[in-house]
């Protein structure tokens, strides 16, 4: 999707024109493979670093275009949302000190971005999913204003419709509806590329598929989304659903998602994948293609295969085949898309070293890997690792089961060391990066584990929004230090030094665990809810979750006082006493708006409503929690001055 000239393929003629070019590209690729035109005498590696831009309160900062204008660096580019950037690293030959050089190159680029973003009072975060991201940040207004991103969103909407239901079940459950594909912008990753030859593509690609689950288990880093503890690598479920163009069918017809692990081993060639993707997935985007690939090959030129690259960019394989040109020679690559950004650059390079080492040695240990490992087991290993991380139990070769920690330590790490050694990687790099993997696995402290432990500790004493802010600030501090995640202490309340409640939105501090009644319920039920759940206000909603009324504890006292004096009945319906059409507020309003509204209306409860449906509540208790934190901050500041 880095091609600037893409457009939505809207008409029948546009789709047919794109298909024509796509089929020509496939024929050209077949010819190039048969004529041995591909580079085979060198192995290069490369990487793409995605990152989040945040303001001084650790919330998304949508200034990508302004920041790029200030930096003016060709290798730093846009992503789908205005609060993300991507750094494209120069490829390096896979030998010697390439791993430490890659780390140095990333650190240099990140320092330049940090220096530039200071002017905007912001910072950057390497993460799989930014803990502080809010639903309001995913408004289509935060879409990066470039034609290719609008074309992609329009294409997804055209195939799927303009509503997206997100369902993810983990320790908590997330069930939300969105109206934009910008949901995918929650994800930020660290993508690693490895150049392969046409002859060994099938073997290497199958190895990449086989090791995806165990490698991911050691690298999970995105357990939180909207304050919910979900999968160890929630990016996998989120990405799968956010760009899924399928609709529910009437029967069990096979219908693959565009985010896919694949369906079978590759037998001979990269062409199998490209042909399958053309067969399975409809054309979404076109481009202004002028090259005649057949004529170019006839005169000895190498075509860019633009139609093939555009289509390949709309099918999101976790291990993606890539075609490219370096110094006038075509080459093939495998792109690993499973790694989150972070937790630190050292962790990212350690993950890279682990993957590359296995890619370089697995075939020597298992020459007939596809005969002794079932593809469905490899696929399920990936899904299981996404959910459970290092708690996964893997099905490995010979139909044997291994705990993730045992498989990684006893088999995969020694194999990775061999693979790096055979590529003549400097021994110092081999030891330093694979020792990070070993120590991370030994301690069981992945980025996901650290986040969940920090969250569980913090929410015992502070609000969910405060905990997410503290976690994000702690990540920023630790990333500046560069210590790998297995050495991090859990985030503390002190990490919220820049926290300011005046910048909060209603959705960040409202109560969402609601107990409601309906208009035909009896008031005795409401009284019991007040006692059992220790709440002061009970919303009244209909079967469609539309707010229709509100009952306060004071109203109940008055009603039961009448009952005591023989003036009423506890069997009276809720509808008879409720406040009809209570004052409400939108979840994307500010905390100051909520305070002013409650003060002006002299009310102690403010239901939060979106699209006419109840989504939360604000009461005096919410403000008490914020006030308590502010008083503690003030006390700490005064104590430090003495």
N, C-alpha and C positions, 0 to 999 in steps of 0.2 A: 504493500500500500504506500510505498514511498514514491510512486510514479505520480507526478503532478497532474497529468492530463486525463486522468480517469474521469468517467462520467457515468451516470445511471443509464443502463441499457433499458430504455422505456418501451420503445416501439418494437414491433415484430421485425422490422427491417434492421434496426440496430442490433438486436439479438442475433439475427442471421449473419450480419456482417462480422460480428465478434466471433461467432462460431466458425465462420470461414477462415478467419485469421488463426484461430486456435488450432484447427485441424492442420493448417499449413505448418504451424510451429511444431506440432507433433511429428509430422513427416520430416521436417528439417532436423529435428533432434534425432530421429532414427537414422537419418543419413549421416549426421555428425558422429554418432556412435559407431556406425559401421565403417566410417572412414578414419577412425582413430584420431579425431581432431582435438581431443581433450588433453589438458595438461595432466601428466602422470608422474613427473620427476620431482615433485615437491609436495609437502603437506603443510598447509597453513591453518592457523586457528584465528578466530576473531570473536568479538563480543559486542553486544548492544546493552548499554546500561540505561534502564528507565528509572525515573526518580519523581518524587512528589515535591511540589513547591508549597511551603506553608508560611503563614504570617507569624507575627510574634506571639500569638496565642495558640500556635500549633494547629491552626485550621487551614484548609486548602486555600491557596492564594492564586487566583486565576490571572496571572500576568505573563504567561509564556511568551506571547507575541512581543510585549514590551521588553522583556528580558533578552530575547533573541536579538532584537534590534540594538540593544545596548552592547551585547557581546560580539555580534558579527563573526561567529565561528561556524564554518560550513559543516563540521561534524556534529554539532549540537543542533538538534532539530525538534520539531513538534511531535506531539502525540495527540490522541483523540480529544482529550480535555485540555483546557487552558491552564490547569494546575499541574500538568505533567510535562516533562521533557525527556528526550532520549539522546544519549551520547553514543555515536557510532565510532568504535575503536578501530584503528588501523590494523589490518591483518599482520600476523607475525608467523615466521617459520616455526614449526613445531619441533623445537630442539633447544638445547642450551638453557639460557635463562629466560625463555619466553614467558614463563608464568610470572616471575617477579617483575619483568618488564611490563607485562599486561597490568599488573597491580599498580605499578608506578604511573603508567599512562592514565589509568582511571582516576587515581588520586589527584593528578595534575589537573585533569578536566573538572573534577568536583570542586577543587579549591578555586578555580577560576569562576565557576558558577556561584559558589558561596560569596566570593568577593563582589560579584556583580549584583547579587540579590540583596546585599546589605542596604543598597540605596533604596530598596522598597521595604525595608524593615522586615525582611523575610529570611527563610533558611530552607534547606533541602533535607529530605528524609529518604533513605533507602529502605524500602519495605515491600511486602507483597500486597497488602491492603493497608492504607493509612487508617490507624485506629480512630482518628477524630473525624473522618469523613461523614458527612450528613446527607440525608436524602435530598435536601434542598440544594446541595452542591452539584447534584446530577441533573439540574435543570438544563434544558437544551441551550440556554443562553451561555453556558460554559463550554459548548462545543467549539473547538478550535476553528476559526473562520477561514478554512481552506476548502476548496471545492471537492477535494477527494474525500474528506471526512463527511461533508454533507451528502455526497453521492452514496457513500457507504450506508449512512443512517437511512437515507431515502430508500435504498435497495432493501434493507432489512425490513423496514416498515411495509414496503410494498408486498413482500413475500409473507409477512407474518401478521401484520396489523399493528396498531399503535398502542397496544397495552401489553405489558410484560409482567407475568406473575413469577415472583422469585420464591422458591421453597427450598430451604436447606435445613436439615435436621442434624444437630450435633448434641453437645451438652445442653444447649438451648435450642430453640426452634425459631427460624426466621420465615415469616410469611408476609410478603409485601407486594404491592402492585406499583409498577412504574409505567411511565408514558414515553420513555425514550431509551434507545440503545446505548445512551451515554453511561448506563449502568456498568458497561464493560470498562469504563475509565477508572473504576475502583482498583483495577489490577495494575500492578507494576512489576516488571520481571527483569531478570538478568539472562539474556539469551546468548548461548554459546554456539559457535560454528566450528565444524571440523571439515576440512577438505578431504575428499576421498576420490579414488579413481573409478571410472566406469566399471572396471573388472571386479573391484571389491565392494561396490556400492551395496549390493544385496546383502552380503555378509555383514558389513558394518551397520547397515540400517536395521537388520534383525537383531544385532547385538544391542543397538541403542534401544530398541523396543524391549528387549529382555531385561535390561538393567534399569529401566526407568523407575519401576516401583522401589527397589531397594535404595537406589541413589536418592530418590525423592524423600524417602523415609528419614534419611540423615540430614535433610536440608529444609524441612518444612518451616514456614515462616509467615503464615497468614491465618491465624485462628480466629480473629475478631472481625466482625462486620456489624456496624450500627449497634455496638455494645453487646452483641450476642456472641457466645462462645460456640463455634460451629465446627467445621472440619479442621484438622491440623494444617491442611493446605486448602483453605476455603476458595482460593483463586480457581481451583479446578472446577468446582461446582458452579461458581459465579460466572466464569467465562463460558462454560457449557450452556448456561441458561440465557445469558445476556445477548448472545448472538445466534440463538437457536431460531431458525426460520420455519420450523415445522409447526403444523397445527394438528390437534387431536383428530384421529381418523375414526371411522366406524368399525374397523376390524383390525386384525393383527398384521397388516401389511408392513413390511420392512421399510424404514424411512430413517436414514442415518442423519444425525446432527452434523452441522458444519464444523463444530469443534469435536475432534475425533481422535481416538487412539489408533484407529484402523480396524480391520476385520480379519486379516490373515498375514502370514509371513510373506515377504517378498521372495520370489523364486529366482529371478534372473536379472532384472534391470529396473532402473528408475522409471522407465516408461510404464511399468505396471501401475505405479501410483498415479502418475499423471493421467493415464487413460481411465483409471477407475474414477478419479475425481471429475473428469469431464462427463463420464457416464452417469455418475450419481448426483451431481450438484448442478443446479440450474445456473445459467449465466446471470450474474448480478450487476457487473460493471463492464463498461467498454472503455476504449481509449482511442485517441486519434493516431491510428497506426498507418504509417506510410511506407515502412520497409517491406520490400519484396524478398522474403527469406530465401526463396529458391534462386533468384537471380544473384543475391549476395553470395551464396555458397558457390554458385557457378564461377564467379569471378574471384573466389578465394577470400572473401570477407566473412566475418563472423557476425551473425545476426543477434540482436538482443532478445528475441523471442518475447516481445512485449505482451502479446495476448496471453501467452502461457503464464508469464509472470503475474499479470493482473489477476487471472483466474486462480492461480496458486495462492495469491494473497488474500483470497476470500474463502479459502478452505483451511481451517486452523488445526492442522495435525500437531500433536504434542512433540513429535519428532518430524520436522518438516523437511522434505527434499528441496534443494535450492540449486538453481542454475545461475552462473555468473560469468563475467569476463574479467581477466586480470592481464594487463599488458598485452592485450590483443588475443589472448588464448582463452578458450572457454574452460570452465571447470565445474565440478559438482561438489556440493556441500551437504552436510546433515546439520540441521539447526535444532538444538535442544531448547525447548520452550518451557520446560517444567519448573525451572528455578525462579523463586521470588527474588526481587531485589533485596539486598542486605543479608543478614543483619549488619555486617560490615563488609568493606571491600576484601579484607583478608578472608572472611567466610566465603564470599563469592568465588574467590580464586581457589580456595580449598575445594569447594564443590566442583569447580571446573577441572582441577587436577584429578580429582576422584573419577569424574566421568571420562576424561580423556585417557587416563591410565587404563580403565576398564575397556574402553573402545579399542585400545591398541593391543590388548592382550587376551581378551575373552575368546577370540577366535582360535588362538593357539591352544587354549585349554579345552575348548569344546568345538571341535571342527565340524560337528554335525549338530549344532545347537538346536536347530528347528526340529530335529528328529527326537530329541530327548526332553524338550520343554514344550508343552502344549501352548499354543498362542493364547487361548482363553485364560490360561493361568497367568501369563504375562500381563494380560489386560486387567484381570482381577487384582493382581499384585499392585498395579498402578492405582486403581480405585481405592483399594484397602489402605495403601500408604497415604493417599490423599486424606483419608478420614482419620487414620490412627497414628501416623508418623512412626516413631520407634516402637510403638506398642503393636505393630503389625506382625502377623504370622504369615510368612510367605510360602507359597508352593514353588519349589525350585526343581532343578533337573532330577530325573529319575523319580519324579512324583514324591519327593521328600518335602517335609515341612520344616521350616526353620523360623525361630524367633528373629526379628529384624536385627537386633544387636549381635546375635551370634553369627548370622550370615555375613554381616558387614565386617565384623572384626576377624572372623576366622577364615573367610574365603575371599571376600571382595577387596579388602584393603591390601593383603599380600599380592593379589593379582594386579591391583592398580599400581603398586610399587614396581612390579615387573614391567608393566606397560610403559610407565614413564622412563624407567631405566633403559628399555630397549629403544626409546626415541632419543636417547642421549640427553635427557633433561638433567640439569645440574643437580647433584645429589643434595645440596643444601635446600633447593626448592622442593625436591621430592619429600624430604624429611619434614620441613617446616609446614607445608600445606597438608600433607596427609596426616601429620600428627594432630592438626586441628580437627580433622574428621574423627580420628581415633579418640581424642579427648572429649569431643562433643558427644560422640556415641557412648563412650564410657560413663560420662556424667549424666547422659540422657537429657542434657539441656540444649535442645534445639531452640531456634528463635520462637517457635510456637509455644514450647513449654515455658520459656521465660515470660512471654506475654500473658499467658493464662495464669501462671503463678503470681505475677505482679498484679493482675486484675483481681484475682481472688483475695489477695491480701488487702488491696486498697479499698475495695467496695465494702469491706467490713466497717470502715470509718468515714468514708466520703462518698459522694454521689457517683453515679456511673460516668457522667460527663467529666467530672474531675479526675476520676481514675484513668480515663482514656487520654486526657490531657497530660497527666503525669507520665504515663507510659510513653507517649510520643516524645515528650521533652527528654526523658531518660534515654530513648533511642538516639536522639540527636546528639546528646552529650557523649554517649558511648561510641557512636560512629566517628565523632571527632577524635576520640582517643585512639580508636582503631583496634581495641582489644576484641578478640573473637567472642562470640556470644556465650560460649560455655564458661567464660570467666566473669560474666556480668552478675552483679547483685540485683535483687528484685527492685523494681521501681519504688520510690518513696513519695510521700506527700510533699516533701521538700522540692521535688522536681517540678512543682507547679508554680515556681516563683513568678512567672509572667502571667499567671491565670487572672483574668479579669471578668467577673460575671456580667458587666455591662455589655460585653460583646456577644453574650449568649443569645441563641435563638430559642424560642419556646420548645421546639422539638428536642432540644438538648437536656432540658431539666424537668420536663413534664413527667408525670407518673403515667406509665403505660399498662401496668398490671391492674386492670379495672374490674370491679364487681358491680354489675348493673342489674336492674330489674326492668320489667315491662309494665305497661299501663294497667293491665288486668290483674297483676299480682296484688296480694293483700299487704297492707302496711306492716303487719306482724313480721313478714319476711324481711322487709327493709330494716326493722328494728333489730332483728337477729343479725343481719349483715353488719350493721353498725357495731354491735357488740362483738361478734366473732372476729371480724377483720379490723376492728379499731379504726374505722373510717368515720369522717364527719359529714361526708356528702356521698349520695348515691345517684348516679345518672339513670335516667329512664330512656330506653331506646326501643325501637321496633325490631321486627325480624330481620330487617336489612341493615341493622346497625346505625340507623338514622337517630340522632338525638332528638327526643321530643319533650323531655322534661328533666327536672332535677329536684331531689328531696334532700333537705338538710337535717342534721341532728336536732336543731332547734325546732323545726317543724314537727318532728316526731315527738319531742317533749310536750309541745303544745297539744298535739293530738291525743297523746296518752293521758295528759292531764284532764282532757275532756272526758276520756273513758272512765277515769277514776270518779269523776263527778257525774257519771251516768248520762253523759251528753254525746257519746260516740261509740264506735265499735272497732275492734282491732281487725275485723274482717272487711273494713272499708277498702276499696280499690285504690291503688296508687294514683290513678288518674284523677281522683277526687281531691287530692291534696297537693299534688306536685306543682312546681313552678313551670308554667308552660313557656316555651320559647325563651329559655334562659340566655343570658349574654354569653357569647363564645368568642374564641380567638383562633387564628390560623397558626399552624405549627411553624411557619416560617417567619412569624412576627418576632420582634426582639423582646428581650426580657423587660426592657424599659417600657415598651408599649403595654405589656401585660400588667406591670405595676401601676401604670397610669390608669388603665381601664378598670382595674379592681378598686383603686382608690376613688375614682370618679363615680363609679357605680355603687360604692360601699358594699362590695360583695367579698366573701371569703373563699369563693371557689370559681374557677373559670374553666369550663369544658373546652377542650381543643378539638376543632372540627375541620376536616378537609373533605371536599366533595360531598358535603352534607352528611358525612359519617364521623362518628366519635372515634378519635384516635388517641386521646389522652386527657389528663386533668391537671390543673394547677391549683394548689391550695396554699394556705399559710405555711403548711409544713415544708413545702418546697423552698420557700423563701427563708425559713428558719435554718435549713441546712446550709444555704449559701451564706447567710449572715454569720453562722458559727465559724465557717471557714475563713471569712474575712476578718473576724475578730482574732482568730488564731494567727493569721498573717500579720495583723497589726501588732499583736503582742510580741511575735517573734522579731519584727523589725525594730520595735522599741527596745527589746532586750539586747539586740546586737549593737545598738547605738551606745548603750551604757558601758 
